[in-house]
Amino acid sequence: MLEKGGLSIWGVAKDGICFFDWKDALHPLVQFYNFRDRRTTTLHAFPRGTSLDIGSSAITVSPDERWMLYTQIDQVGSNLVLVENFR
């Protein structure tokens, strides 16, 4: 039985489920759970420090299972603006 997963961090494919695994928060993995043999395999290990947006996106797997779409945060920032003579 698949015991991992959560909201917005998985996507259903034809033969199984792709999901993020954060055992090590600084080194996330993409895993695949196969429905037939009930085994989990690692599809991709992200470089250390990769920041994935798990709060506002989901994994999407293409119908031919060759591509997976997810959100990755490469840079976070904001702008500071000075407004003079504001009333």
N, C-alpha and C positions, 0 to 999 in steps of 0.2 A: 504494500500500500504506500502511496506517495504521502509523506508527512510534512513536506515543505511547501512553501508558497504563501501567498497572501494577496491582498488587494493590489491590482495593477502591476504585478511583477511577473506575470506569466501570459503565455499565448498558446492557443490550441493549434496543433498541426494535424495533418492527416493521420499520422501514425503515433502521435504522442503529444507531450506538452513541453514547451520550452519555458524555462524559468530562471530567474536570477538567484544565485546562492551567495549570501553574505556571511559565511562562517568567519571569514577574515574581512572586516569592513573596508580595509584599504586595498583589498585584492579580490574584487568580485568575480564570479564565474557565471557563464551561461551554461546551464545544464539541460539535458534532454531526457525526459522520462518516456520510455517506450511502452506503449499499451500492451504489446504482445508478450514480451519477455519480462516485463515489470522491472527493468533495470534502468539505472540512471547513468548517463555518460556525460563527460564534460565536452562541450562544443567549443568553448572559447574561454581563455583566462585573460582578463583585462590587465594592463600594466598597473603596477602599484600606484595608488593615488588617484585612479580614475573615479570621477564623480558622476553617478548616474541619477537621473531624475525619476525617483520611484513614486513621488507624490502626485504627479500630474500627467503621467503617461502610462501606456501599457505596451507590452510586446505584441507585435503583429508579425505573423509568419505568412510568407507568400504561398499561394496555392500549390506551387511546385516544390515547396520546402527548400528552395535554394537561397532565399533571402529572409532576413529578419529585420524589422524596424523597431527602434527604441530611441529614447531621448538621452543624450549625454550632455552634461554641462561642462564646457571647456573653459568658460570664464564667467565670473559673476562680478558685477560692478554696479555703480550708480553714478549719477551726475550731480554735482553741486553747483548751484547757480546763485550768483549774487544779484539781488535786485535793489538798486539804489533808489532813494526817495520814495519808498513804498508807504502808502497811507492806508 
